[in-house]
Amino acid sequence: MTAIAEHLPTAPSVITTHRTPRARRLAGAVWTLPLVAGLVALLVRAVGLRTSNDVFIDELLYARFADQVAHGQWPGADGVPFFLHPIGSFALDGLVVRVLGLSGSTIDLVLQLRWVNAVLGALTVVLVAVLVRRLAGPRIAVLAAVVLAFDPFVLRSNGRVMIETPAVLWLLAGWLVLLIARERSLQRPAVRWELAAGLLLGMALVTKDMTVVPGLGAVALAVMWRRTLPVWTAVRVGAAALVPYLISMAVVASLGLLPEWAEQKRLGAERMLGMQQTTGFNAAGGGSLGSRLVDELGRFGTSYVLLAVCVPAGLVALFSVVAARRFIGLIAVCTGALGVYAVGFGAAEEQFGYYVVVTAVLAVAVALPELVARRQGLRRSVAVLVVLFTVSSVVLGVQSRFVSDDSFREVEAWLGDELPVGAEFAVTGDAAELAFPEYAVAPSLMDLRDDGVDYVLTNGKPVTEGYGYAAPELLDWLAAHAMPVLRVEGPSNGETVVWQLDRDAVDDAVDSGTTIPAVRTAAR
């Protein structure tokens, strides 16, 4: 730790004009850092990729969309085209499906496509290592890469078929190229680099709309905040960023789907602003954010620290004399502020934390040398805290890869091996509805009776938190009147159970008026 404390950068500059021979050798050696960081990150993500995170509802939907794109269709469900999110990530996954010829059940497709985000997540660590090395030096870059490679929340996001991983990768690539453009502009015009940065930020925008805030929002603010970016640089970046989105809109228009696009975007904007609370912790029956944080503190404690320090670290970086560091500060403040708004008023969903955590790693890496330069007495204390935090992140990350959280695959195996021929099987939640589309949705006792169900699947945690179709009281009734034939425990879904029903007990309950109606209506 003494060595780390001695090497924490104190000078505000990022680029040193004169280097000793030892410094030049070190600079040459650290070019290997991004490659090593990427390989380690990929290895960590490969461990437990299929088993450490249960299949998530969004994954099932997005895998279906990717398969539709692979077969030349616009993504959609029940005959309605999907525009809540842009097509970028679905097109990328669809390309993988098409090129590799992926097939199988929806769950099979999810588990195969997880490798895409595992690779993209490793590339994210590479880009962060490169950015931090340029902004704060090689030693802090090593620490930042280790934290991001092992952060448990980041690992979960990179281990699922989610939009956030490719969106953040495009953002990081755009920010890196923009900073390179600013360095090169000191010697020669860097218009091509600025346009390239804009196109990369545009790819983030065509992957998820809200990236406009940390992407183009930070670029716009950089013009006003202490001339961090020149006006014409921001104009060129912004104009180039619109190109991918305009191309996707041209495709939508050619298909005659602009009215549907406009309506879904309106609803999406209202959700983000909190005018409609249909999902997330602020929605009715959406569960308690505080309780979730407490319950998962042992899994994501270090990630929560990064969530909390994103804005403070960004504020420290905002007052750097180095424009590149100020720009990272603006990104952190924009991203963190959007997260705070989502928690307080908007659609607070767990996956948004991925943007904040990754940005926080960048912001903290930039803020550390600024803080130490201003308060020399903090050098040793900061070094101790950084080492302890890094070690804690590694411990929690390794622990997360060996968790058994695999209920949907076990249910799929049971259905193939144990479900009696001719028996009627049903599900009670929307994730199970997507995972097992060939079976009925029967979330109430009335449905179970009318469909003549012999076996029914319940996922305890979503039901008790109000995310399923079935009421929590159904779990109590099944526990008293049905026999569990498969029981799987996991952090994502709690207790997943396949119940064998006593049809006479179901009939008697309904006849006596105990129907336990669903709390939400199934889509089909």
Secondary structure, DSSP 8 states (H G I E B T S, - for coil): -HHHHHHS--SS-SS-S---HHHHHHHHHTTHHHHHHHHHHHHHHHTTTTTSS---HHHHHHHHHHHHHHTT---EETTEE--SS-SHHHHHHHHHHHHHT--SSHHHHHHHHHHHHHHHHHHHHHHHHHHHHHHH-HHHHHHHHHHHHH-HHHHHHHTS--SHHHHHHHHHHHHHHHHHHHHHTTTS--HHHHHHHHHHHHHHHTT-GGGGIIIIIHHHHHHHSTTSS-HHHHHHHHHHHHHHHHHHHHHHHHTT-HHHHHHHHHHHHHHHHTSS-SSSTTSTT---HHHHHHHTHHHHHHHHHHHHHHHHHHHHHHT-SSHHHHHHHHHHHHHHHHHHHHHHTS---GGGHHHHHHHHHHHHHHHHHHHHHH-GGGHHHHHHHHHHHHHHHHHHHHHHHT----HHHHHHHHHHHTS-TT--EEE-SHHHHHH-TTSEE--SHHHHHHTT-SEEEEEHHHHHTT-SSS-HHHHHHHHHHSEEEEEEEETTTEEEEEEE--HHHHHHHHHTT-----SS----
